[in-house]
Amino acid sequence: MRERLGILIGPKGRGTNMKALANACGDKEFPAVLDVIVSPKADSPAAEYAIQNGLNLEVIAPGENYADKLLDALKGCTILCLAGYTRLLPTEVLDRFPKAILNIHPALLPKYGGKGMYGMHVHEAILANQERESGCSVHYVTPVYDEGEVILQMRCPVLDDDTPETLAKRVLELEVQAYPEAVKKVIDGRRS
């Protein structure tokens, strides 16, 4: 039996990782099916993609009773993935899904993680510090930004002529491979 995946997206993203996860769930050999996508608004590029492609989208804006509304939308899920979701999750959600909430980060954690380290900020910091390697990390979500156990990492070189944009593009190519692979690894691990 396949697990049921929920994806929480942010208010601005294009949905590249969301699409990669949704596509993986469309493969009958993948150990999860997509149950729901939760967005804080209906007009982000990622949310619009979900609507246009007939994916189950729930719009829940942070505010009063946010945790209860999230839990209600995610009630059928057994595993959650954050994709462009940059808020800390309410404690009630973390408690409901122990070791079952994953996030992807555009760097090799533990370096370049934490509050404010997302998107181009990460790539700019990597280049400013003249790192020779970057990549992405899929990790468990905890009450502290980017401090959960790393599940999977993929690496790429930092090139001499890289800009934040060129590095971001190369890291994103790794992310869309790493996220479904990490979900599969977690589910397989729970079954063994």
N, C-alpha and C positions, 0 to 999 in steps of 0.2 A: 504494500500500500504506500502511495506517495504522500509525502508531507505537504502541508498547506502553507504557502509562503505569503507573507505580507510585506509590502515595500512602503516605507515612509519617505516621501520626497520633500524637498524644500520649495520655497516660493519662486525661485528664479531659474533653476537649472534646465538644461536642454533634455535631460533624461537619458543620457548615454548609458549609464550603468543600469538604470531602470529597464531600458530596452534590452540590454544584454541578459538581464535576469529573466525578463518576460520571454525572450526568445528561447533561453535554455529551458524554461518551464514548458514550452511548447513541444519539446522533444520527449516522446513517451519513455525514453530510456533515462531521463533526468529524474532524480528521486523526489522532486517537488513539483506541485502545480501552483500557479499563481492564483491566490485567493482574492486579494484586495490591494489596491494602491491608495494610500492616504496622502492627501495634499492639503496645505493650508489655504490654497486658493485654486480656482478653476481655470485661470487664464495664464498660467505659466506654460512655457513650451512643453515641458514634460507632461503636465496635466492635459493639455490639448492633444498631445500624442495619444495618451491613454484613452481619451474620449473618442478620438477619431478611429481608434483601432478596437473599439468595443471592449476595452479592459474595464474591470470593475473599479471605479474610482469613487472614493468617499472624500468629500471636502470638509475638513475640520480645522478651523482657525484656532490658534492658541487663545485661551481666555478662560472664562468661567467653566468649571467642570471639564476642563480639557482632558485630564487623565481618564475620567469616566467615559467620555466620548471616544477617546482612542481605544480603550479596552473594549467598548461595545463594537466598534468597527473591526477590531482584530480578533474577535471572539472565536472564530473558526481556525485561526492560524496556529501553527506549531513552531514556526521559525520566522524571524523578522530580519529585514535588511534595510539599512539606512542608505539612501542614495541622494546626496545633496541636502540631506537633513542636518542642519548645523546646531540645532537646539539640544540642550541636555534633556533626556527623556524623564518624564515624571517617575518618581520612585515606584509608584504603583505598577507602572508598565514594566520596569526593570524586574520587580518582584514576581510578576506574572510569567515572565519569560527568562528564567535563569539559564545562562549559558546557551541562549537561543536567539540573541540579538547580535547581528554582525554589522560592521561599518567598514568602509574602504577609505583609505587615506593615501593621498598622492605623495608619499615619501616612505622611506624605510624607517619605521618606528623602531626604537623610541626617539630617534632624532626628528626634529621638526614637527612635533606634535603639540597638542595643547590648545587652549583657548586662543582664538584668533589665527591659528595656523590652518588655513584652508585655501583652496584655489590657488591663485597666482602668488599669494603671500608665501606659500611653501616653496614654489619654484624660484622666486626672487631670493629667498633666504639661502637656498641651496647654491645658487650661482654666486651670491655675495660671499659665501664662505668657501668658494672654490672647491666644492666637493667633486670627486671624480666619478661618483656613482649615485644614482637615484633609483626610483622604482615606486612600487606601491605595496601597501600592507593591508590585509584584511584582518580585522581583530574583533574580539568580543567587546560589546559596549558595557561600560560600567558607569557609576555616577560621576566619574572624572573624565574629561575629554582625552581620548586617545591613549588611555592607560591600561586598557584591557589586554589580555593575553593575545599575542599575534598567532593567527591561524595559518596564514600563508603570505609569503612575499614573492614578488617578481622584481628583477633588477634590470637596469639599463645603464649604459655609460652616460656621463655628462660630457658633451663634446665642447671643444674649445670655442666654437662659434655659436653655441646655444644662446638663445634668448629665453625668457620665461615662457613665451608662447611655443617655441619649438620643443622645449623640454616637456611642457605640459602635454603637447600632442603625443609625444613618444610614451609618456607615462600613461596617458589615457588608453593607448593601444594595449598596454599591459593590463590595465584595470578591467577592461571588458572580458579578458581571458581569466583573470584571477578571481573575480567575484563569483561567477558560477562554479568554478573549481573549488573554491573555499566552501561554498554552500554544500556541495556534494561531499566534501571531506568531512564536514561537521555531521551531516546526516549519516554517512557511512560509519563514522565513529560511534554514533549513538546506537547503531544497529548491531555493532560487533561485540 
